[in-house]
Amino acid sequence: MSIYILQTGLLTTVQDRGRQGYRSFGINPNGVMDTIASTLVNYLVGNDASEGVIEFHFPMGEIELQEDALVAFGGADFGLKADDKPLDNWKPHYLSRGTRIKATAKPQGARLYMAVQGGFQLEKWHDSVSTNLKARTGGYKGRNLQKADILSFKSIHHFSPSLLTHSSHWGISLNTLQQLYGTDTVRIIAGPEWDMLTQEAKEIVQSQEFLISSFSDRMGYRLEGIALEREDATELVSSAVTKGTIQLLPSGQLIVLMADHQTTGGYPRIATVIGADLSGLAQRSTHDKIHFSLVSVEHAEETLLTQHREFEILRFAINQKL
């Protein structure tokens, strides 16, 4: 019971919701970039949200199922095909042994996620199966999945014959996805060093567009835009950072820290992307333009709670189908 990697893709790794509670030891959390997608594909096959998934980038290579399995894909649209037949995102699919899955195009999004019923059989490192590429541990041998790798499944659940016959006839609606991912604007809250910016710089952050640089990866998105100036040039002691922290670099440009971020940093933390908008940001690609909108902490908290409530409603509804 496994997946066989027929062709190596660009940065294909196993991730879950990340390893939490170890940043004080200098261990970064890693985990999926797009939590919404990983949560939903897990729900669609009857898994807990914390189960490990495969995170693909384009080109994603090609994989083969070595056993019948219930799978789901979500996140970016890579024009998936299963044995040359279209394979939709956001639906459960019961696929037979020998099925080959590949991407044909990248019309939208940056990252695609795959969940399999029951999850993948992997050893946890510090309570997580997320791949830490720098430490070369976690996931599958601490590295990118490569040609001829075999990723084993855990025990398989048993579903009704009607599900196996009609599994791909239902899924998560576009309207629901739009509600979860929110607007194109990336909402932020002021960071500890927000007031180090000049008033003009604060206005630029909120009114001008920024371009995601080609020097961006899972560690952070470097942005290109009007250089920002500081009111206060005081040198800072390294302080804790998190996923979504926006730092001001000496060049006056910004970097948004993402899933593989370091645990501390010495650059001014001028803002933080709100939790509810991190997944949408994770689906932006190099050269995409983004706009920021400053909101209150209360707004950020309520938006995240609303998102979590929607997850619970979806999980209940999906479980009635499985």
URPE-V853799 format. One record per residue. N is the residue number from 0. SS is DSSP state (2 for helix, 1 for strand, 0 for the rest). Layout:
N;SS + N;SS
This chain:
0;0 + 1;1 + 2;1 + 3;1 + 4;1 + 5;1 + 6;1 + 7;0 + 8;0 + 9;1 + 10;1 + 11;1 + 12;1 + 13;1 + 14;1 + 15;0 + 16;0 + 17;0 + 18;0 + 19;0 + 20;0 + 21;0 + 22;2 + 23;2 + 24;2 + 25;0 + 26;0 + 27;0 + 28;0 + 29;0 + 30;0 + 31;0 + 32;0 + 33;0 + 34;2 + 35;2 + 36;2 + 37;2 + 38;2 + 39;2 + 40;2 + 41;2 + 42;2 + 43;2 + 44;0 + 45;0 + 46;0 + 47;0 + 48;0 + 49;0 + 50;0 + 51;0 + 52;1 + 53;1 + 54;1 + 55;1 + 56;1 + 57;0 + 58;0 + 59;0 + 60;0 + 61;1 + 62;1 + 63;1 + 64;1 + 65;0 + 66;0 + 67;0 + 68;1 + 69;1 + 70;1 + 71;1 + 72;1 + 73;1 + 74;1 + 75;1 + 76;1 + 77;0 + 78;0 + 79;1 + 80;1 + 81;1 + 82;0 + 83;0 + 84;1 + 85;1 + 86;0 + 87;0 + 88;0 + 89;0 + 90;1 + 91;1 + 92;1 + 93;1 + 94;1 + 95;0 + 96;0 + 97;0 + 98;0 + 99;1 + 100;1 + 101;1 + 102;1 + 103;0 + 104;0 + 105;0 + 106;0 + 107;1 + 108;1 + 109;1 + 110;1 + 111;1 + 112;1 + 113;1 + 114;1 + 115;1 + 116;0 + 117;0 + 118;0 + 119;1 + 120;0 + 121;0 + 122;0 + 123;0 + 124;1 + 125;0 + 126;0 + 127;1 + 128;0 + 129;0 + 130;0 + 131;1 + 132;0 + 133;0 + 134;0 + 135;0 + 136;1 + 137;0 + 138;0 + 139;0 + 140;0 + 141;0 + 142;0 + 143;0 + 144;0 + 145;0 + 146;0 + 147;0 + 148;0 + 149;1 + 150;1 + 151;1 + 152;1 + 153;0 + 154;0 + 155;0 + 156;0 + 157;0 + 158;0 + 159;0 + 160;2 + 161;2 + 162;2 + 163;2 + 164;2 + 165;2 + 166;2 + 167;2 + 168;2 + 169;0 + 170;1 + 171;0 + 172;0 + 173;2 + 174;2 + 175;2 + 176;2 + 177;2 + 178;2 + 179;2 + 180;2 + 181;0 + 182;0 + 183;0 + 184;0 + 185;1 + 186;1 + 187;1 + 188;1 + 189;1 + 190;0 + 191;0 + 192;0 + 193;2 + 194;2 + 195;2 + 196;1 + 197;0 + 198;2 + 199;2 + 200;2 + 201;2 + 202;2 + 203;2 + 204;2 + 205;2 + 206;2 + 207;0 + 208;1 + 209;1 + 210;1 + 211;1 + 212;0 + 213;0 + 214;0 + 215;0 + 216;0 + 217;0 + 218;0 + 219;1 + 220;1 + 221;1 + 222;1 + 223;1 + 224;0 + 225;0 + 226;0 + 227;0 + 228;0 + 229;1 + 230;0 + 231;0 + 232;0 + 233;0 + 234;0 + 235;0 + 236;0 + 237;0 + 238;1 + 239;1 + 240;0 + 241;0 + 242;0 + 243;0 + 244;1 + 245;1 + 246;1 + 247;1 + 248;0 + 249;0 + 250;0 + 251;0 + 252;0 + 253;1 + 254;1 + 255;1 + 256;1 + 257;0 + 258;0 + 259;0 + 260;0 + 261;0 + 262;0 + 263;1 + 264;1 + 265;0 + 266;0 + 267;1 + 268;1 + 269;1 + 270;1 + 271;1 + 272;1 + 273;0 + 274;2 + 275;2 + 276;2 + 277;2 + 278;2 + 279;2 + 280;2 + 281;2 + 282;0 + 283;0 + 284;0 + 285;0 + 286;0 + 287;0 + 288;1 + 289;1 + 290;1 + 291;1 + 292;1 + 293;1 + 294;0 + 295;0 + 296;2 + 297;2 + 298;2 + 299;2 + 300;2 + 301;2 + 302;2 + 303;2 + 304;2 + 305;2 + 306;2 + 307;2 + 308;2 + 309;2 + 310;2 + 311;2 + 312;2 + 313;2 + 314;2 + 315;2 + 316;2 + 317;2 + 318;2 + 319;2 + 320;2 + 321;0
